[in-house]
Amino acid sequence: MNNRNITFIIASNTGSSIKKIVMSRISLFVIGLFFCIGIGITGLIIFDYCRLKFDTIRSDFLAAQIAGQDQEIAGQRKQIQLFAAEINTLKTKLVNLNTFEKKIRIIANIEKTVDQDNVFGVGGSIPDDLDANILLSEKHGSLLREMHEQVEQLSIASENQQEGFESLLQYLDDRKNLLASTPAISPTRGWVTSHFGYRKSPFTGLREFHKGLDISTRIGTPVIATADGLVTFSNKKGLLGNMVVIDHGHGMSTRYAHLSKILKPSGSAVKRGDIIAEVGNTGRSTGPHLHYDVRLNGISVSPEQYILD
């Protein structure tokens, strides 16, 4: 080996001849340089390929993520549209309920206050229906604002409607109590022998005003309460003999006289149809019968107009 050349001796264990390769230092340097350059280029190619592969994978992942988000946004927009349609449906139902309440009030002749006249408040008009098919990609915000406003309006309207039905229910409940407390049936079975009004007294023969209704029947025949009420008197009462008085409230009361037996003591709460006594012939009487009279605010009125059965 001299200063300029390098000799490579290649020996084999097969017994073949020894080979010599002589290369100059410059050639060896050039070969080494090209080898290093080749390795570098190959490394760059591999690096670029790996980076490209990673970017492709990342791009596919982002594309899938964006597609999922687009699908989720589309689903949310669909839900918003369904919610807008439901708001329209609820609004229609509220308006129908208010119309139904008005019909009931007209039938029952029940006045409604000015504040209750409109379910959406005094001077409040029914909001226009929401456009559930609006392009949400363009007017997403405007639809949400309208939905929020109408939800608040529906909340106020539902409260107004609730108050309207509560007042209606209270009125009807009061009417129910009034009807239950108004005499409406015959107090016993038998036949009328003396009506309400002027008559000839069976005892004196003189003209007198008969304040009740005489119903003749057998002794022991059940006497029933003609309406709900409270027994306020249950004892003997002079010429009327054994008597029961029921206070029905609302200024209405009924009296049952000439009884043979009293079955409800004073202070008893009774319902229409409850047996309170038995027909008798006590007090001043010409025969077994029930004297029945109805009083309104302390004034005797014709019992026959309160017998509907």
C-alpha positions as CSV (number, residue, x, y, z in Angstrom):
1,M,0.0,0.0,0.0
2,N,1.5,3.3,-1.0
3,N,0.3,6.8,0.0
4,R,-2.1,7.0,-2.9
5,N,-3.6,3.5,-3.3
6,I,-5.2,1.1,-0.9
7,T,-5.0,-2.6,-1.6
8,F,-7.8,-5.0,-0.4
9,I,-6.8,-8.7,-0.2
10,I,-9.7,-11.1,-0.4
11,A,-9.0,-14.7,0.8
12,S,-11.3,-17.7,0.7
13,N,-11.3,-20.8,2.9
14,T,-12.2,-22.9,-0.2
15,G,-8.7,-23.0,-1.4
16,S,-9.3,-20.6,-4.3
17,S,-6.6,-18.1,-5.2
18,I,-6.2,-14.8,-3.2
19,K,-7.6,-11.8,-4.9
20,K,-6.3,-8.3,-4.6
21,I,-8.2,-5.1,-5.2
22,V,-6.3,-1.9,-5.4
23,M,-8.2,1.4,-5.1
24,S,-6.9,4.9,-4.9
25,R,-7.8,7.0,-1.9
26,I,-9.8,9.4,-4.0
27,S,-11.9,6.5,-5.5
28,L,-12.5,5.1,-2.1
29,F,-13.5,8.6,-0.8
30,V,-15.9,9.0,-3.8
31,I,-17.5,5.6,-3.2
32,G,-17.9,6.3,0.5
33,L,-19.4,9.7,-0.3
34,F,-21.9,8.2,-2.7
35,F,-22.7,5.5,-0.2
36,C,-23.4,8.1,2.5
37,I,-25.4,10.2,0.1
38,G,-27.4,7.1,-0.9
39,I,-28.1,6.3,2.7
40,G,-29.2,9.9,3.4
41,I,-31.5,10.0,0.4
42,T,-33.0,6.6,1.3
43,G,-33.5,7.9,4.9
44,L,-35.2,11.0,3.6
45,I,-37.4,9.0,1.3
46,I,-38.4,6.7,4.2
47,F,-39.0,9.7,6.4
48,D,-41.2,11.4,3.8
49,Y,-43.1,8.2,3.2
50,C,-43.7,7.8,7.0
51,R,-44.8,11.4,7.4
52,L,-47.1,11.2,4.3
53,K,-48.6,8.0,5.7
54,F,-49.1,9.6,9.1
55,D,-50.7,12.7,7.5
56,T,-52.9,10.4,5.4
57,I,-54.0,8.5,8.5
58,R,-54.5,11.8,10.5
59,S,-56.5,13.3,7.5
60,D,-58.7,10.2,7.4
61,F,-59.3,10.5,11.1
62,L,-60.1,14.2,10.9
63,A,-62.4,13.5,8.0
64,A,-64.2,10.8,9.9
65,Q,-64.4,13.1,12.9
66,I,-65.8,16.0,10.8
67,A,-68.3,13.6,9.2
68,G,-69.4,12.5,12.7
69,Q,-69.7,16.1,13.8
70,D,-71.7,17.0,10.7
71,Q,-74.0,14.1,11.4
72,E,-74.4,15.1,15.0
73,I,-75.1,18.7,13.9
74,A,-77.7,17.4,11.4
75,G,-79.3,15.4,14.2
76,Q,-79.3,18.4,16.5
77,R,-80.9,20.5,13.8
78,K,-83.5,17.8,13.3
79,Q,-84.3,17.8,17.0
80,I,-84.6,21.6,17.0
81,Q,-87.1,21.3,14.1
82,L,-89.1,18.6,15.9
83,F,-89.1,20.8,19.1
84,A,-90.3,23.7,17.0
85,A,-93.2,21.5,15.7
86,E,-94.0,20.4,19.2
87,I,-94.2,24.0,20.4
88,N,-96.7,24.7,17.6
89,T,-98.7,21.6,18.7
90,L,-98.7,22.7,22.4
91,K,-99.8,26.1,21.4
92,T,-102.7,24.7,19.4
93,K,-103.7,22.5,22.3
94,L,-103.6,25.5,24.7
95,V,-105.8,27.5,22.3
96,N,-108.2,24.6,22.0
97,L,-108.4,24.2,25.8
98,N,-109.1,27.9,26.1
99,T,-111.9,27.6,23.5
100,F,-113.3,24.6,25.4
101,E,-113.3,26.5,28.7
102,K,-115.2,29.4,27.0
103,K,-117.8,27.0,25.7
104,I,-118.3,25.6,29.2
105,R,-118.7,29.1,30.6
106,I,-121.2,30.0,28.0
107,I,-123.2,26.8,28.6
108,A,-123.1,27.3,32.4
109,N,-123.6,31.1,32.1
110,I,-120.4,31.7,34.0
111,E,-118.7,35.1,33.5
112,K,-115.0,35.3,32.9
113,T,-112.9,38.2,34.2
114,V,-111.1,40.5,31.8
115,D,-107.7,39.1,32.8
116,Q,-108.9,35.6,32.0
117,D,-110.4,36.6,28.6
118,N,-107.3,35.8,26.7
119,V,-105.0,32.8,27.5
120,F,-102.0,34.8,26.3
121,G,-102.8,37.8,28.6
122,V,-104.6,41.1,28.1
123,G,-104.2,42.2,24.6
124,G,-101.9,39.3,23.9
125,S,-102.3,37.7,20.5
126,I,-101.6,34.1,19.6
127,P,-98.0,33.9,18.4
128,D,-97.5,32.8,14.8
129,D,-96.5,29.2,14.2
130,L,-92.8,28.5,14.0
131,D,-91.3,27.5,10.7
132,A,-90.0,24.0,11.5
133,N,-88.7,23.6,8.0
134,I,-86.5,26.6,8.0
135,L,-82.9,26.2,6.8
136,L,-81.0,26.0,10.1
137,S,-77.7,26.3,8.3
138,E,-78.8,29.9,7.5
139,K,-81.2,31.0,10.2
140,H,-80.3,28.7,13.2
141,G,-80.0,31.6,15.6
142,S,-83.3,33.3,14.7
143,L,-85.3,30.1,15.1
144,L,-83.8,29.5,18.5
145,R,-84.7,33.0,19.6
146,E,-88.3,32.6,18.4
147,M,-88.5,29.2,20.2
148,H,-87.2,30.7,23.4
149,E,-89.7,33.6,23.2
150,Q,-92.6,31.3,22.5
151,V,-91.7,28.9,25.3
152,E,-91.9,31.9,27.7
153,Q,-95.3,32.9,26.2
154,L,-96.6,29.3,26.5
155,S,-95.5,29.2,30.1
156,I,-97.5,32.3,30.9
157,A,-100.5,31.0,28.8
158,S,-100.4,27.7,30.7
159,E,-100.5,29.5,34.0
160,N,-103.4,31.6,32.8
161,Q,-105.3,28.5,31.5
162,Q,-104.7,26.8,34.9
163,E,-106.2,29.7,36.7
164,G,-109.1,29.7,34.4
165,F,-109.9,26.0,34.9
166,E,-109.3,26.4,38.7
167,S,-111.9,29.2,38.9
168,L,-114.3,27.2,36.7
169,L,-113.8,24.1,38.8
170,Q,-114.4,26.1,42.0
171,Y,-117.6,27.5,40.5
172,L,-118.8,24.1,39.4
173,D,-117.9,22.6,42.8
174,D,-119.9,25.4,44.5
175,R,-122.8,24.7,42.2
176,K,-122.5,21.0,42.9
177,N,-122.6,21.7,46.7
178,L,-125.6,24.0,46.1
179,L,-127.4,21.4,44.1
180,A,-126.7,18.7,46.7
181,S,-128.0,21.1,49.4
182,T,-131.2,21.9,47.4
183,P,-134.3,19.8,48.2
184,A,-135.1,17.8,45.1
185,I,-137.0,14.6,46.1
186,S,-140.2,13.6,47.9
187,P,-139.6,13.1,51.6
188,T,-141.8,9.9,51.8
189,R,-144.1,7.7,49.9
190,G,-147.8,8.5,50.0
191,W,-150.4,10.8,48.5
192,V,-150.8,14.6,49.0
193,T,-153.9,15.5,51.1
194,S,-153.1,19.2,51.6
195,H,-151.1,21.5,49.3
196,F,-149.1,24.6,50.0
197,G,-151.3,27.8,50.2
198,Y,-154.7,28.9,51.5
199,R,-157.1,26.1,52.6
200,K,-160.0,25.5,54.9
201,S,-158.7,24.4,58.3
202,P,-159.7,20.8,59.2
203,F,-160.0,21.9,62.8
204,T,-161.7,25.3,62.8
205,G,-163.2,25.3,59.3
206,L,-161.8,28.8,58.8
207,R,-159.6,29.9,55.9
208,E,-155.9,29.6,56.8
209,F,-152.5,29.6,55.0
210,H,-150.9,26.1,55.0
211,K,-147.2,26.6,55.0
212,G,-146.3,23.1,53.9
213,L,-147.3,19.9,52.2
214,D,-149.2,17.1,53.9
215,I,-148.4,13.6,52.6
216,S,-150.7,10.8,54.0
217,T,-149.2,7.3,54.4
218,R,-149.0,4.6,57.0
219,I,-147.4,5.0,60.4
220,G,-143.8,3.8,60.3
221,T,-143.2,4.7,56.6
222,P,-139.6,6.0,56.3
223,V,-139.0,9.7,56.0
224,I,-135.9,10.7,54.1
225,A,-133.8,13.9,53.9
226,T,-134.5,15.6,50.7
227,A,-131.0,17.2,50.4
228,D,-127.6,17.2,52.1
229,G,-127.5,19.2,55.4
230,L,-127.2,19.3,59.1
231,V,-130.0,18.4,61.6
232,T,-130.5,21.5,63.7
233,F,-133.6,20.4,65.6
234,S,-134.8,16.9,66.6
235,N,-137.5,16.9,69.3
236,K,-141.1,17.7,70.0
237,K,-142.5,21.0,68.7
238,G,-146.0,21.9,70.1
239,L,-148.8,21.2,67.6
240,L,-146.3,19.8,65.1
241,G,-145.5,16.9,67.4
242,N,-142.2,15.2,66.9
243,M,-140.2,17.2,64.3
244,V,-136.8,17.2,62.6
245,V,-135.4,20.4,61.0
246,I,-132.5,20.2,58.6
247,D,-130.3,23.2,57.6
248,H,-129.1,22.8,54.0
249,G,-127.0,26.0,53.9
250,H,-127.4,28.7,51.3
251,G,-130.5,30.0,53.3
252,M,-132.4,26.7,52.7
253,S,-134.0,24.5,55.4
254,T,-136.6,21.8,55.5
255,R,-139.0,20.6,58.3
256,Y,-140.6,17.2,58.9
257,A,-143.4,17.0,61.4
258,H,-145.9,14.6,63.1
259,L,-143.3,11.9,63.2
260,S,-143.7,8.7,65.2
261,K,-140.0,8.1,65.6
262,I,-136.9,10.3,65.2
263,L,-133.8,8.5,63.9
264,K,-131.3,11.4,63.6
265,P,-130.4,13.4,66.6
266,S,-129.6,17.1,66.5
267,G,-126.1,17.8,65.1
268,S,-126.2,14.9,62.6
269,A,-124.9,15.4,59.1
270,V,-127.2,13.8,56.5
271,K,-127.1,13.1,52.8
272,R,-130.0,13.3,50.4
273,G,-131.9,9.9,50.7
274,D,-130.8,9.2,54.3
275,I,-133.7,7.9,56.5
276,I,-134.1,10.4,59.3
277,A,-137.5,9.4,60.9
278,E,-140.8,7.5,60.5
279,V,-144.2,8.9,59.6
280,G,-146.5,9.3,62.6
281,N,-149.6,11.0,64.0
282,T,-148.1,13.1,66.8
283,G,-149.1,16.7,67.7
284,R,-152.4,18.1,66.2
285,S,-153.2,15.7,63.4
286,T,-156.3,14.3,61.7
287,G,-154.5,11.0,60.8
288,P,-151.1,9.5,60.0
289,H,-149.2,11.8,57.6
290,L,-146.0,13.8,57.2
291,H,-146.1,17.6,57.3
292,Y,-143.2,18.7,55.1
293,D,-142.3,22.3,54.4
294,V,-139.4,24.1,52.8
295,R,-138.1,27.5,53.9
296,L,-135.8,29.9,52.0
297,N,-134.2,32.6,54.1
298,G,-136.8,31.9,56.7
299,I,-139.8,32.3,54.4
300,S,-142.0,29.3,53.6
301,V,-142.0,28.4,49.9
302,S,-144.0,25.7,48.0
303,P,-142.4,22.3,48.6
304,E,-143.8,21.0,45.4
305,Q,-141.4,23.0,43.3
306,Y,-138.6,21.2,45.1
307,I,-139.9,17.7,44.4
308,L,-138.5,16.5,41.0
309,D,-138.9,12.7,41.3
